[in-house]
Amino acid sequence: MDNVYLENLNSNKKLEKVITVGTNIGAYPHSLETSMKELAELVYADGAEVVGEVTQNIYKFNPKYLIGSGKVDEIKEMVELLEVDAVVFNDELSGIQVRNLEKRIKKKVIDRTNLILDIFGLRATTYEAKLQVELARLEYQLPRLLGIDGWSRTGGGIGTRGPGEQIIETDRRRLKREIDKIKEKLEKAKRTRDTTRERRIDSNIPIVSLVGYTNAGKSTILNRLKDEESGEVSVKNMLFETLDPSSRKARLLSGREFIISDTVGFVSKLPTKIVEAFKSTLEEIKYSDLILHVIDASSEDLEIQYNTTMAILKDIEVLDKNIITVFNKVDRVDLYDINLPLRVMPDKKVYISALKDENMDSLLKIIEDNLDEKYFDVKLKFAYNDTDLLYKLVEKFDAKPIYEEDGIYLDLKLEEREYEKVKDYVVNV
């Protein structure tokens, strides 16, 4: 968080001042302290700074303000004293609660869901990602039309941004029409992506997907493993830095190619509408040959982050896939201090530091070992007057031919369909 804060300070943009508000009920399964810390990181990721924090232990939510009336007065005093621009709640607010709070506090009030939607709005760069964010935002707004005054907020700043955001001044029917239009566009984009996926599957190159909690280091791992000629993906110490899926070609220790794909990071209490909107993109994971579940090994909330990701993987029905747990950032922690109970400790795991480039060969080896179920170790023999296929294989697999008197030999690890194409040259399996 400190790096993000310094990065924001070093920009010429004036940071908005924010007070965060949270309850013990809304923090679950985190502790209130941990949940508020994550909320502060989300605020920084959205380009603002936390100048005050208000928390309350309650038995049930207040239907009018969510929190107690006395706490609302306390927030109002802090807003005036600290010259605050907005108040961010860790809990999801109804439209009526937002209206009541804004009338009482006299400042903009947003909730955690709106904040995450705002961050996604800032991060989305591809056409499809922008549509997905817009869909989630409109579906978030739909049930709140009755409560919030003036959807046409034009002040800008935290909680009001989005890709192609339109000022909503119409009724529920108009909003539903906008939602239907976006869904139609997303369906067209899905058909295009399905075609691309089919080509990728036909290429016989295995696909490995990176999944995990936001800021666990997935993009850094992708940059470490990708081919040198492939462009790097952006890496910052900021929640939801990666939103648009990225894929790069990479090579195993044997020289065999594979595709490694990054995905949007998860977070506790990730808005349902976001998960639904991005489900078509997340479903790409279904077509992976292997899933790498990346975990920040130094996190104090290791089990919660692990369970959060596993719950989403269950929701998109990929728990039957081959999953390797990658404990990243081990340079920051003693391995004996990794706080994941034995009852959930996965069998297939590896410990690395992508930032320090430590143990990456072990990661490549466990990837290859778990892809081996579909592959054959073979020795091929080619005559000196029959080298067309040989040189194609040498280029494709970055392999080294061995020249002997009786022919040219090549050691390869091949997928079954590739094996069928060259089995006439096989001298040993």
Residue, then its C-alpha position, 0 to 999 in steps of 0.5 A: m500500500d505504501n508503494v501505491y501511496l507514494e506513486n499517487l503522491n508522485s503524480n501531479k494529480k491532487l488526491e481526493k480525501v476519503i473517510t472509510v466506514g466499516t462494521n464487524i458484520g460486513a468484515y466477515p470472514h475477515s477481521l474488521e481490522t484486516s477488512m478495513k486495511e483491504l478497503a484502504e488499499l482499494v481506495y488507493a487503487d482508485g486514486a484517493e487517500v484515506v484520511g480517517e476511519v470509522t468502525q462500529n460493532i453492531y448486531k444488525f444493520n440499521p435500515k436507515y443508515l446501515i450504522g447507528s445515528g450517533k456514528v453518522d454524526e461522528i462521520k459528519e464532524m470528521v468530514e467538516l474537520l478534515e475537509v473530506d471529499a467522499v465517504v466510502f462504506n465497506d458494506e453494500l448500501s441500498g439506494i435509500q441508505v445512500r440518499n439518507l447518508e448524503k443528506r445527513i453528511k452533505k458529502k458523496v457516499i459510495d459503498r465497496t461495490n461501487l468502489i470496485l466498479d470504479i476501479f474496474g472502470l479505470r482499468a478496463t482497456t479492451y472493448e469487451a472489458k469495458l462492456q463487462v464493467e458497464l453491464a455490472r455498473l448498470e445492473y448495480q444501479l438498477p435496484r437503486l433508482l428509487g433511493i438515490d437522488g440525481w444519478s446524473r452526478t457530474g462532479g467526477g472523482i472517486g465513485t463516478r467514473g467508468p468506461g463509456e459511462q452515460i448520465i442516467e436520467t431515465d426510468r427503470r425501463r430505459l436502464k433495462r434496455e441499455i442492459d439488454k443492448i450491452k448483453e447483445k454486444l457481449e454475446k457477439a464478443k463471446r462468439t469471436r472469442d470462441t473462434t479464437r479459442e477453437r484455433r488455439i485448441d486446434s494448435n495443440i499447444p497446452i494452455v496454463s491459466l494463472v488465477g488467484y487473489t488480486n496482487a498475488g503476483k500473477s502478472t510478474i510470474l507471466n513476465r518471468l515465464k513468457d518468451e523474450e520476444s513477447g511484450e511484458v504485461s503491466v506490473k504495479n503494487m496495486l489491487f486490480e492492476t490486471l483486468d484485461p486477460s493477457s496471454r503469452k507464449a512460453r517454453l518449458l525446460s524441455g523447450r516445448e511451447f505452452i500458452i500462459s494466460d493471466t486473469v482478473g484477480f479476485v478479492s473478498k466480497l467481490p461484487t456478484k455483478i462483477v463476477e457475473a459480468f466477467k464470467s464469460t471471460l473467466e470461463e476461458i479457464k475451463y479450456s485450460d490444460l492446467i491452472l496455477h492458483v497463485i497465493d501471496a505466501s506472506s499474506e496474513d490472510l492466506e486461508i481467506q484468500y485461498n478460500t475466496t479463490m477456490a469459491i470462485l473457481k467452484d462457481i465457474e465449475v473448474l475445480d475438476k481441472n488439474i490445479i497447482t498451488v503456487f506460493n509466491k513471494v516466499d522471499r518475504v516469509d519463512l516457509y515454516d510461517i506460511n499460515l495455511p491449515l493442513r486440512v486445506m493444504p494442497d498436495k500439488k504445490v511449489y514455493i517461488s519468488a517471481l520478483k526475485d526470480e527464485n525457484m522458477d525452474s521448479l515451477l516449470k518442472i511441476i507444470e511439465d510434470n502435470l502436462d505429461e499425462k497427455y504427452f509422450d517422450v520419444k526419440l525420432k530418427f530422420a534420414y539425411n535426405d528426409t529433413d523437411l519435417l525434422y527442421k519444422l520440429v526443431e523450430k517448433f520445439d526449439a530442439k537440438p538435433i543429434y547427427e549420427e552416421d545412420g541418421i539424425y535423431l531428435d528427442l521430444k516430448l509430444e502431445e498425443r495428436e502430434y505423436e500420431k503425425v510423426k509415429d513413423y519416425v519414432v525409434n523409442v518411446 
